[in-house]
Amino acid sequence: MNNCVMRKVDVTAEFAPLAGERTVASVTISCSPGNAGDVLFRGDTGQEVPWVPGEWHTFYAIDLAAVEIKGTAGDVVTVIGGTW
């Protein structure tokens, strides 16, 4: 079954996953260019990786529940793609 994934994720001051349950999809993850600060991503090794406002990357078959983000409350990350 193919599904379109289109999400706006509000950034918080504490790490939170991009999805509340296992969601494997091929997506482009983007930090809004209007964000006030960097968004910290925490992935497979637990290392924190800062993304600057406007930064984006495309991932294939990524589990969104395994990727956590934190940063300036009110900033935004978008997730666009699908499960094909």
PLY file of the C-alpha trace (Angstrom):
ply
format ascii 1.0
element vertex 84
property float x
property float y
property float z
element edge 83
property int vertex1
property int vertex2
end_header
0.00 0.00 0.00
1.39 3.39 -1.01
0.81 6.43 1.16
1.73 10.07 0.81
3.61 11.48 3.82
3.24 15.23 4.40
3.94 16.46 7.91
4.77 19.71 9.66
6.60 18.92 12.90
6.86 21.61 15.56
10.29 21.71 17.18
10.45 21.61 20.99
13.22 22.15 23.54
13.34 18.38 24.28
14.15 15.59 21.84
11.04 14.13 20.19
10.68 11.67 17.28
9.46 12.72 13.84
6.71 10.06 14.13
4.92 8.55 17.11
5.03 5.04 15.69
7.17 3.12 13.21
6.73 4.85 9.84
9.11 3.77 7.08
9.08 6.09 4.07
11.25 7.79 1.48
11.13 11.48 2.33
12.77 14.87 2.15
13.23 16.36 5.62
13.56 20.16 5.66
14.21 22.82 8.27
12.18 25.93 7.55
14.32 28.82 6.28
12.40 31.01 8.74
13.56 29.03 11.79
15.15 31.08 14.58
17.98 28.60 15.17
19.56 25.30 14.26
17.58 22.08 14.73
19.50 19.26 16.41
18.87 15.82 14.91
19.69 12.61 16.81
19.81 9.43 14.79
21.34 5.98 14.69
24.46 6.60 16.83
22.90 9.04 19.30
25.18 11.83 18.09
23.58 15.28 17.76
23.85 16.84 14.30
22.84 20.50 13.80
20.89 21.51 10.69
20.79 25.20 9.81
17.59 26.99 8.76
16.81 26.04 5.16
18.84 22.81 5.23
17.21 19.71 3.74
18.14 16.10 2.92
16.42 13.21 1.14
16.28 9.78 2.77
15.15 6.45 1.35
13.30 3.89 3.51
13.93 5.74 6.78
11.97 5.00 9.97
10.73 8.43 11.07
10.17 7.20 14.63
13.94 6.55 14.93
14.88 10.17 14.14
14.59 12.66 17.00
14.78 16.47 16.85
15.02 19.39 19.26
15.78 23.07 19.06
14.09 26.41 19.43
10.43 26.02 20.37
8.27 27.33 17.54
10.67 26.34 14.75
9.40 23.88 12.12
10.60 20.77 10.29
8.67 19.39 7.30
8.62 15.77 6.12
7.44 15.21 2.53
7.47 11.93 0.60
5.76 8.58 0.62
5.83 4.86 1.34
6.27 3.62 -2.23
0 1
1 2
2 3
3 4
4 5
5 6
6 7
7 8
8 9
9 10
10 11
11 12
12 13
13 14
14 15
15 16
16 17
17 18
18 19
19 20
20 21
21 22
22 23
23 24
24 25
25 26
26 27
27 28
28 29
29 30
30 31
31 32
32 33
33 34
34 35
35 36
36 37
37 38
38 39
39 40
40 41
41 42
42 43
43 44
44 45
45 46
46 47
47 48
48 49
49 50
50 51
51 52
52 53
53 54
54 55
55 56
56 57
57 58
58 59
59 60
60 61
61 62
62 63
63 64
64 65
65 66
66 67
67 68
68 69
69 70
70 71
71 72
72 73
73 74
74 75
75 76
76 77
77 78
78 79
79 80
80 81
81 82
82 83
